[in-house]
Amino acid sequence: MNRNILLLAVSAALICGSLFAKEGQVEKRPKDFVDVAMVVPGAIYDIRYFGEDNFTGARVDGYEAPKCILTKKAASALADVAAEMKRFGLKLRIFDCYRPQMAVDRFIRWAEDPKDTKTKAKYYPNVDKRDLFEDGYIAERSGHARGSTLDLTIDGLDMGTGFDFFGERANTEYIKIPKHARANRLLLKTLMEKAGFEGYDKEWWHFKLQKETYPDKYFNFPVK
């Protein structure tokens, strides 16, 4: 083979290899991401995707430890929420924080499998699994992968539905739930907004830091 042609072939292979390596590539955790337990030690870390008590019914890819990982900025804001709650004898229960893209990919595979309905009764009794993408419950990209979004509740308070319930009852301002549950949702929303977070109208538990550290980047390092 002509030497120049060989060099071109090798170069092309290296370029292609580099491109494919980026697809689904597992990264190292950036230095400005922290274990939130070190910043908010009094919270309850009920990380659902590390275990089987979640809508997939199994541990989710990328969760190697039951930890809440966030950017330092988001963790600091969450510490303010925890401090405010402590004044009233309340504490946070955290379900999910940073979520690697590999976990999001697992959610997509689950949603595309019509035969896997073992968690339907608990998590989506009134929703057709085929509609979860269109209805905004599952997406190919998640704000959680940017490191400033988390799912949480106030420990011990009734919010009207459980975490990750797919359906209109989980909408933050849904009115056909008991008044005390509506008041609890409003309390959580108010405290989170005071600290700089904003909610998602379809999920009362979901909050994103308004001024994200990485508004356009989606990470793929494991939670460990």
C-alpha positions as CSV (number, residue, x, y, z in Angstrom):
1,M,0.0,0.0,0.0
2,N,1.2,3.5,-0.8
3,R,2.7,5.1,2.3
4,N,0.6,8.2,2.0
5,I,-2.6,6.2,1.6
6,L,-1.7,4.1,4.6
7,L,-1.2,7.3,6.7
8,L,-4.5,8.6,5.6
9,A,-6.2,5.3,6.5
10,V,-4.6,5.3,10.0
11,S,-5.6,9.0,10.5
12,A,-9.2,8.3,9.5
13,A,-9.4,5.3,11.9
14,L,-8.1,7.4,14.8
15,I,-10.6,10.2,14.1
16,C,-13.4,7.8,13.9
17,G,-12.3,6.1,17.0
18,S,-12.2,9.4,18.8
19,L,-15.7,10.2,17.7
20,F,-17.1,6.9,18.7
21,A,-15.4,7.1,22.1
22,K,-17.4,10.2,22.9
23,E,-20.7,8.4,22.4
24,G,-21.6,7.0,25.8
25,Q,-18.1,7.7,27.2
26,V,-17.8,7.4,30.9
27,E,-16.2,10.5,32.4
28,K,-14.4,11.4,35.6
29,R,-16.3,13.5,38.1
30,P,-15.4,17.2,37.8
31,K,-13.8,18.8,40.8
32,D,-16.7,21.2,41.4
33,F,-19.2,18.3,42.0
34,V,-19.5,17.3,45.6
35,D,-21.1,14.6,47.8
36,V,-24.0,16.5,49.2
37,A,-23.9,14.5,52.5
38,M,-20.7,16.4,53.3
39,V,-22.6,19.7,52.9
40,V,-26.1,18.7,54.2
41,P,-25.4,15.9,56.8
42,G,-28.8,16.0,58.3
43,A,-30.8,15.0,55.3
44,I,-32.1,11.5,54.6
45,Y,-30.5,10.1,51.4
46,D,-33.2,7.7,50.0
47,I,-31.5,7.3,46.6
48,R,-34.1,5.2,44.7
49,Y,-32.2,4.4,41.5
50,F,-29.5,2.6,43.6
51,G,-32.1,0.0,44.6
52,E,-35.1,-1.6,43.1
53,D,-37.8,0.7,44.6
54,N,-38.2,2.8,41.4
55,F,-40.3,2.7,38.3
56,T,-37.9,0.4,36.4
57,G,-38.0,-2.2,39.2
58,A,-34.2,-2.6,39.3
59,R,-31.0,-0.8,40.1
60,V,-30.3,1.7,37.4
61,D,-27.1,1.9,35.3
62,G,-24.6,4.4,36.7
63,Y,-25.6,4.2,40.4
64,E,-22.7,2.5,42.1
65,A,-23.5,4.0,45.6
66,P,-26.6,5.6,47.3
67,K,-25.2,9.1,47.0
68,C,-26.4,12.5,46.1
69,I,-23.9,14.3,43.9
70,L,-24.4,17.9,42.9
71,T,-22.4,20.9,41.7
72,K,-21.0,22.9,44.7
73,K,-23.3,25.8,43.8
74,A,-26.4,23.6,43.9
75,A,-25.3,21.8,47.1
76,S,-24.7,25.2,48.8
77,A,-28.2,26.3,47.9
78,L,-29.6,23.1,49.2
79,A,-27.8,23.6,52.5
80,D,-29.7,26.8,52.8
81,V,-33.0,24.9,52.3
82,A,-32.0,22.4,55.0
83,A,-31.1,25.1,57.4
84,E,-34.4,26.8,56.9
85,M,-36.3,23.5,57.5
86,K,-34.3,22.7,60.6
87,R,-35.8,25.8,62.2
88,F,-39.2,24.2,62.0
89,G,-38.1,20.7,63.0
90,L,-38.2,19.4,59.4
91,K,-35.6,17.7,57.3
92,L,-35.1,16.8,53.6
93,R,-35.5,13.4,52.1
94,I,-33.6,13.2,48.8
95,F,-34.5,10.7,46.1
96,D,-32.1,11.6,43.3
97,C,-29.6,14.3,42.4
98,Y,-27.0,14.2,39.6
99,R,-28.0,11.4,37.1
100,P,-25.5,10.1,34.6
101,Q,-26.5,9.9,30.9
102,M,-26.1,6.1,31.1
103,A,-29.0,6.1,33.6
104,V,-31.1,8.2,31.3
105,D,-30.3,5.7,28.5
106,R,-31.6,2.9,30.7
107,F,-34.8,4.8,31.3
108,I,-35.3,5.1,27.5
109,R,-34.7,1.3,27.0
110,W,-37.3,0.6,29.8
111,A,-39.8,3.0,28.3
112,E,-39.4,1.4,24.9
113,D,-40.1,-2.2,26.2
114,P,-43.9,-2.6,26.2
115,K,-43.7,-6.0,27.9
116,D,-42.1,-4.6,31.1
117,T,-45.0,-3.4,33.1
118,K,-44.3,-4.9,36.5
119,T,-44.3,-1.5,38.2
120,K,-47.4,-0.1,36.5
121,A,-49.7,-0.4,39.4
122,K,-47.5,1.7,41.7
123,Y,-45.9,4.2,39.3
124,Y,-48.1,4.7,36.3
125,P,-51.6,3.1,36.8
126,N,-53.5,5.5,34.6
127,V,-50.8,6.3,31.9
128,D,-50.0,4.3,28.8
129,K,-46.3,3.5,28.9
130,R,-46.1,4.4,25.2
131,D,-47.0,8.0,26.1
132,L,-44.3,8.7,28.7
133,F,-42.1,10.5,26.2
134,E,-44.8,12.6,24.7
135,D,-46.2,13.5,28.1
136,G,-42.9,14.8,29.3
137,Y,-42.1,12.2,32.0
138,I,-39.1,10.6,30.2
139,A,-36.7,12.4,27.8
140,E,-33.5,11.5,25.9
141,R,-31.7,14.2,27.9
142,S,-32.3,15.0,31.5
143,G,-31.5,18.2,33.5
144,H,-30.2,15.9,36.2
145,A,-27.2,15.1,34.1
146,R,-26.1,18.7,34.3
147,G,-25.6,18.4,38.1
148,S,-27.9,21.1,39.4
149,T,-31.2,19.3,39.5
150,L,-32.6,17.1,42.2
151,D,-35.7,15.2,43.4
152,L,-36.7,15.5,47.0
153,T,-39.4,15.9,49.6
154,I,-39.9,17.0,53.2
155,D,-39.5,13.9,55.3
156,G,-42.7,12.7,56.9
157,L,-45.1,15.0,55.1
158,D,-47.9,13.7,52.8
159,M,-47.5,15.1,49.3
160,G,-50.5,13.4,47.7
161,T,-48.4,10.9,45.6
162,G,-45.2,9.1,45.9
163,F,-42.0,10.0,44.2
164,D,-41.9,9.3,40.4
165,F,-45.6,8.8,40.1
166,F,-46.5,9.3,36.4
167,G,-49.8,11.1,36.1
168,E,-51.6,14.4,36.7
169,R,-51.9,13.8,40.4
170,A,-48.2,14.5,40.6
171,N,-48.6,17.9,39.0
172,T,-47.4,20.5,41.5
173,E,-50.6,22.5,41.5
174,Y,-53.1,19.6,41.1
175,I,-56.1,20.4,43.3
176,K,-57.8,17.0,43.6
177,I,-55.7,15.9,46.6
178,P,-56.2,16.6,50.3
179,K,-55.7,20.2,51.4
180,H,-52.8,19.3,53.7
181,A,-51.0,17.6,50.8
182,R,-51.4,20.7,48.7
183,A,-50.1,22.8,51.5
184,N,-47.1,20.6,51.9
185,R,-46.3,20.9,48.2
186,L,-46.5,24.6,48.5
187,L,-44.2,24.7,51.5
188,L,-41.6,22.6,49.6
189,K,-41.9,24.8,46.5
190,T,-41.6,28.0,48.6
191,L,-38.5,26.9,50.5
192,M,-36.8,25.7,47.3
193,E,-37.6,28.9,45.4
194,K,-36.3,31.0,48.2
195,A,-32.9,29.3,47.8
196,G,-32.8,29.8,44.1
197,F,-34.4,26.7,42.7
198,E,-37.3,26.4,40.3
199,G,-39.8,23.5,40.1
200,Y,-41.3,21.5,37.3
201,D,-45.1,21.7,37.0
202,K,-45.6,18.0,36.3
203,E,-43.5,16.7,39.2
204,W,-43.9,18.2,42.7
205,W,-40.5,16.7,43.8
206,H,-38.3,18.0,40.9
207,F,-36.3,21.2,41.3
208,K,-33.5,22.8,39.2
209,L,-31.1,25.6,40.3
210,Q,-32.0,28.6,38.3
211,K,-28.4,29.7,37.7
212,E,-26.9,26.4,36.8
213,T,-23.1,25.9,36.7
214,Y,-23.4,23.8,33.5
215,P,-26.5,24.9,31.7
216,D,-25.5,23.2,28.4
217,K,-23.5,20.2,29.4
218,Y,-24.6,16.6,30.1
219,F,-22.3,14.4,32.2
220,N,-21.8,10.7,32.2
221,F,-19.6,9.8,35.2
222,P,-21.1,7.2,37.6
223,V,-22.5,8.0,41.0
224,K,-20.0,6.6,43.5
